[in-house]
Amino acid sequence: METKAFQKIYTKITQITKATCSLKATGIGYEEMAIVHGRLAQVVKIMGEDVTLQIFSGTEGIPTNAEVVFLGRPPVLKVGEELSGRFFDAYGDPIDGRPAIEGEERQIGGPSVNPVRRKQPSEFIPTGIAGIDLNNALVTGQKIPFFADPDQPYNEVMAMVALRADADKIILGGMGLTNDDYLYYKHVFENAGALDRIISFVNTTENPPVERILVPDMALTAAEYFAVDKKQKVLVLLTDMTLYADALSIVSNRMDQIPSKDSMPGSLYSDLAKIYEKAVQFPDGGSITIIAVTTLSGGDITHAIPDNTGYITEGQLFLRKDTDIGKVVVDPFRSLSRLKQLVIGTKTRADHPQVMNAAIRLYADAANAKTKQENGFDLTDYDERTLNFAKDYSTKLLAIDVNIEVDQMLETSWTLFGEHFSKIEVGIKQEFVDKHWPKENEVK
Amino acid sequence: MEKINKMTKGTVAGIIANLVFVEVDGPVQQNEICYIDLEGTKLMAEVIKINGTQAYVQVFESTRGLKVNHTVEFTGHMLEVTLGPGILSKNYDGLQNDLDKMDGVFLKRGEHTNPLEDEKKWGFKPLAKAGDVLEAGGWIGEVKENWMPHKIMIPFKFKGKYTIKSVADAGEYTILDEIAVVTDEKGKEINLTMTQKWPVKLAIKAYKEKPRPFKLLETGVRVIDTLNPIAEGGTGFIPGPFGTGKTVLQHALSKQADADMIIVAACGERANEVVEIFTEFPELDDPRTGRKLMERTTIIANTSNMPVAAREASVYTAMTLAEYYRAMGLKVLLLADSTSRWAQALREMSNRMEELPGQDAFPMDLPAIISNFYSRAGFTYLNNGESGSITFIGTVSPAGGNLKEPVTESTKKAARCFYALSQARADSKRYPAIDALESYSKYAEYPELQDYFRKNIDPEWPEKITLARDILIRSREVSEQINILGDDGVPVEYHERFWKGEVMDFIICQQDAFDKVDCSASLKRQKEMLNKVLGIYHTNFTFESFEEVGTYFKRVINNMKQMNYAIYESDSYLEKEKELNSIIEERKTA
């Protein structure tokens, strides 16, 4: 980031806190970028001549006579085809040892899409994971997070979804990634030979936490370039949004704002919405789909971060370790994809919605039977059958290592229905039962 | 509302996010609208506090790049909407900009578009004649807007009585053409067009009286109409944790409710949900008129990524449009999703102004603001003897699903119907996830409404509703006992009681919003189904063991579900009905 000639250099800082410094300056625009003592900063408050700057990497070691130069513009990202296959930091500077890219400068955190210029999402994104495709189908232009405890393999599942999903570009926004996870993603993408369609913006735990605030905007500005200018299908992965929100609360705390629930800033909902609502389907084919990770503490979804997220995103996915089969499954009860109605039964086979609901209802009956069993009550014949069904259902469909086409998932479901239940117990519309009920179980 | 003669000007003195401090050179009023000139782009803002010569304004757009000393022009009026023919079927933002008239994919700052069409001609038909004396809201004439008679009225801002001097002849006119001349009490002549303006924060009171609601508003949703009915002109709210189906329910109401006009205020919610309305409503038929749903719908979209300050404006804009159509004698349904987002917008601003916070950092006057807003709904008798109504249903998104949080608590005091969405029901896919027992409708207890039920549905209807609720309560109690004592730890009759409640739950409370037929049930059909379920309840059955009970009632439920899925009184419906009767006969105690 070079300074231009004739730029005014200020050298008199009047106030320094842990994250901000203030000085007297005139003609400064709100949200303008500046360089303070070689570090990037942004204007967060102007009162008359007093300008307050937020310094992303912290104020440690900044003297009152430090050089301050205003850049006369908000934060930008240089965009172009050359972004593909590259790794950047939170400021959009390369971290892969290759030269900076040449391209058009775009302001990050730009305006919202006019809602009447959106198209209703309607394209199914198959992932091969039945817990997702069968029960919670994803759609282009959707935004959905994994709600996961820190010990769950969410980064692995995200990487898997990213590589299987049919997308032109995959953009990774890593916030507070451990170096190990960062290397994991890099390794997986390289091994899959998919690096040329992947762009990464990474802030690791080694970088200052406040820098993370820039990562989603950087990733989404790049995404908008490919989706709008190039009409491409873009998949954006954001991990971990909880650490992003934590960075927001650090900033608001240092700016003396009154915290609301769980010491989060009162604007958390709007801040998160601004990011997630960048997910969009354009009429001309371009789209941005966001899959994020929100880590929970002890599975608590009433905490302000997952709670606000849940109100913004179009559903959420939960991972759970199924101890009966010893595998990680996508939890069918708590997971929800709100946009699935737009594709299941229309873009997929017509029996899809009913099969999905019947299977989940029977799986719920199994959960009740299990409670009964644990409480020492006798099980009925039906209870026994639901338990057997649940085990097969988990192993053959829900487990995340299953990778099959959606039609096959439906066939497998019908086979399981036929093996364990009668037609009445399954309770699906007659026309589908007539068509798909397994022949070998016709008598039931 | 006197205009201030010389327009006040000011300059920007400070900026914190969308709160801007302006040094003014003259008088300003609270809630006055001003425009900040950001190098040619006019940012709209509203005065929210005044201290000496400094006005605190909230900007309805992003303040990126704004500098100290940028100039500000005050307009002398509060935030106003333009009222006139052409509002129906429009997609507005929270400030009544026509979204379809905006250029480009992205919303541009400072772009303001005309909410109505200046050139379009409307077929005008006079209703009043020279010499008639009218008050504000009095009907001068009407034009056909889509298929609805849109009344042209004496502007709401006018006080006192006005004598019609002349009215334009029937014919084609634009909204800017003069259509009438009236004289006020002092004899001053005033020329009127088809449009007028009104400040959104003030209620339009051009009606004679607001009686207690006394009619049912049909929604087609069984758990509402049958078990927790909402009255025409009533208020209700739907709180629920995310994922429990608030929005699906609101969309169902907007599609099926028996109203002349629907206004949907998407306030701080997902853009794709609004897109769903944009996409589907122009295609879907209104079952009552056979026309497209969009023809009776207006959408106010201020989605969660649109400027926060305009969220508050969006609900007021929506309410003002509803009041305008109510004054034409129409039945308006106003849906707002979600009022929590509006409350959060208030909180963000209160925080920036460094006001002392109330509970959960919300402003102290939140309950007053909410109840004031809900009170603008209602059934009204107009001055000319006609009636019009606004039924208002808002959703609330309680933080963490906790119904004790301030927005839910404040709304509970203001709204008369409460539709509790339950996480447990949503988890077990029992949709709509309205908990019939937790929910209540105060209207169901109104003697006016009970009379209406007896006259229009069934002489025994109120008693039947009470019995239906009792059946659900008893079933729930028994289910708890079975869970504690085990299936064989209770008498077989207990299982029967439990399953009779399940029949009520599956057949009356549950409904498939995504099924073409089941999504909406007529009152006649609801009555027939309830009578069938009650008939089963009153029937004594014989069972040897508890296993038989579950198996039997599952068949009953499956059969009745197929009836719900079948077109009313179609062959397949009647066939299933016959089948049901024979299933009942099988086990009936002789």
Interface residues (C-beta under 8 A of the other chain):
Chain A: T26 G27 I28 G29 Y30 E31 E32 V44 K45 I46 M47 G48 E49 P74 Q107 G110 P111 S112 V113 N114 P115 V116 R117 R118 K119 Q120 P121 G141 Q142 V228 Q257 I258 P259 S260 K261 G266 S267 Y269 S270 A273 K274 E277 K278 A279 V280 F282 T302 H303 A304 D307 N308 G310 Y311 I312 E314 G315 Q316 F333 R334 L336 R338 L339 Q341 P353 N357 I360 R361 A364 K372 N375 F377 D378 T380 D381 Y382 I424 E425 G427 K429 Q430
Chain B: A13 G14 I15 I16 F21 S62 T63 R64 G65 L66 K67 V68 N91 L99 D100 M102 G104 V105 F106 L107 K108 R109 P241 F242 G243 G268 R270 A271 N272 V274 V275 E276 F278 T279 E280 A301 T303 S304 N305 M306 V308 R341 Q344 A345 R347 E348 N351 E354 P357 D360 A361 S397 A399 G400 G401 N402 D427 S428 K429 G486 D487 D488 F514 E547 G550 K554 R555 N558 K561 Q562 Y565
